[in-house]
Amino acid sequence: MKNNIYSYTVKELEHYFESINEKKFRAKQVFEWLYKQRVNAFSEMKNLSKNLIEKLENEFDIHILELDMKQESIDGTVKYLFKVRDGHFIESVLMEHEYGYSVCVSTQIGCKMGCTFCASTIGGVARSLDAGEIVDQVLEIQKLIDPDHKRVSSIVLMGSGEPFDNFENTMKFIDIINDEFTLNIGARHITVSTSGIVPRIIEFADMNSQVTLAISLHATTNITRSLIMPVNRTYPLEKLIEAIEYYNKKTNRRVSLEFGLLDGINDSEEEALRLANLIRHLLCHVNLIPINYVRERKYEKPSQNRIHRFAKVLEDEGINVTVRREKGSDIDAACGQLRAKKAKLIPEEELCQKD
């Protein structure tokens, strides 16, 4: 299999050109064609010689993802199912906000973390994506919205997979997508989410990146969190809170704490009060997420009344909190649903959104 051209940084591509006795400025020319002109073939790179184009075609693959399916929501959210070169499928989502357009990307094919509310974990993990496969999700979506003069302005790494279980490729993706010679998406407009892999949180803190860190919390006791998030058995709440404290101290940046609300599991006012007491000393923000219904996982979304009461308790305790606005509720909105349906990991009727 040829090398994935989108996995290369400018410096890496410069080294390649030097290795074949070409001027290293060719790397920036290629990046201009790939990321600014957004061509789909090396033959479209008009300022390169035919000989050099032939070398690039022999060495690199420019066709990494193939659009297999597209679902559009009435709220403007678009979910894309891409087929990768080895025949697996991955999901990406385009979302429209007041501030612009964001893309949610996947970092793995499936997920091994086993969170019981998430469709991504059905069937486990096939493999991690390389940096270029993550990059190309953004680039392909940008190409698709170019005719409408829309621009991807922010990235969230909250699709299928655990980004910190694919740490090196995730960090390289961020470096590539942040580069001025690619899509030039600022670090402050990138959010990386983790289920709580403590050593990687420490490593990420030491990098002192401007990228926003989001941590899936979802419960205030080890018993409940271990039931819905098996990662808690390895990295319990005490260790996770210590890691967040370290991150706060090291970077002076706040963490976004994702709290998925499950009806009758973690949505009580008592739970909200425990949450406030657990995190009030942290530099953080709580993002409440009414969990999308996935019948296979047998969880229900709380009523709007319970969601609002939970948020009100946090507000009264002085906690900065927002409730994520639901998007894509009329399509396969939950992470991993469309891939699971396509791959027939479970019957299609089991993945349908509840009426």
Buried (B, 14 or more C-beta within 10 A) or exposed (E): EBEBBBBBBBEEBBEBBEEEEBEBEBBEBBBBBBBEEBBEEBBEBEEBEEEBBEBBBEEBBBEBBEBBBBBEBEBEBBBBBBBBBEEBBBBBBBBBEEEEBBBBBBBBBBBBBBBBBBBBBBBEBBEBBBBBBBBBBBBBBBBBBEEEEBEBBBBBBBBBBBBBBBBEBBBBBBBBBBBEBBBEBEBEBBBBBBBBBBEBBBEBBEEEBEBBBBBBBBBBBBEBBBBBBBBBEEBBBEBBBBBBBBBBEBBEBBBBBBBBBBBEBBBBEEBBBBBBEBBEEBBBBBBBBBBBBBBBBEBBBBEEEBBEBBBEBBBEBEBBBEBEEEBBBEBBBBBBBBBBBBBEBBEEEBBBBEE
